[in-house]
């Protein structure tokens, strides 16, 4: 359901049900889940897909809340060498679509 809210810029603007603090809590939860879930866990892939939608369709780029932690999760996923995971592809897509994540992490 949350993914549906962030599925396009139109739905994000139309719903506006998230206060800034709610949005930050959602990011906190996603980062915690990405840190704790293991490779090849479908739930982790779901959280990555959700953060992808949030980055693409919300104002996250302006705020970049907890960007260092998010990038740390991305790096952890990219450096998993045991076997290929779809999560690595999702992270690569996120970073290729939004290079400003890497350029503006103060």
N, C-alpha and C positions, 0 to 999 in steps of 0.2 A: 504494500500500500504506500509506503513512504517513497519507494522508487517511482510510483506513478505520479506523485506530487512533483518530482524533479525531472520528469521525463521530457519536458520541453520548457523553454523560457516562458512560453505563454501560460502554462499551468503554474509555474513558480510565481509569476506576477499576479495571476488571477487568484490564487489561493491565499497567499500572504498570511498564512496561519502561524508562521514561525516568528516569534520575537527573536531578537539577536541572541539572548541567553539560551533560548531553546535550540537555536541553530548551533551554538557552541557546544551544548550538551550532546547533540547529535554527532558532531565531529569528534568529541571526546569518546563517545561510545564506539564509533567506527575505528578510531585509532587503537583503542584497547582491544577490540576484537581482532583487528589485523595483526596486532602484536602477539595475541594469545593463540590464535587458531593455526593449525598446522597446514603444510602444503597438501594439496589434493583434497582439502575440505571444501565442499560445495558452499558452505556458509561463508567461508572467507572470500570465495569468488563473488558471492552475492554482495558482500560488503564492499569489495573493490568496484563492482559495477555501480553500486550506489554512490560511492565517492566520486566516481567518474561522472555520473549525472549531476551531482552537486557542483563539481568544479566547472563543468560545461555550461550549466543552465542557471546558476545562482550567482550571487555577488561574492562568492568565495575568493575570487582572484583579487578583489579590492581589499579584503580583510586578511586573507592568508592566516587564519587562526591556526596555531600549532603547526605551522608549516615544517619546522625542523623535525617534529615527531612524525609527521606524515611522510616526509622524505626518508626518514630513517626506516619506516615500515616498508616503503617502496624499495629501498636498497636491500633490506633483509630479504625480500621476495626475489629481487633480481639476482641475488647472490646464492640462492638455493641451488646447489649443484648436483644433488642426488639424482634428480630427474626433472624433465621438462614439466611445467605446469601451465595451465591456461592463465593463471594469475600473473605470470611473467609477461604474457602478451598484453593483458589488460593494463599493467603498469607501463609498459612501453608505449601503448596507445595514449594513455593519459599524458605521459611526459612529452610525446611527440606533438600532441594537440595543444599543449599548454606549456611551452618552454619557459614562460615567465615564472613558473613555479621554481625553476632552477636558478633563474636570474635574479630573483628578488627575495631570496631567503636571508633576511637580515637577522 
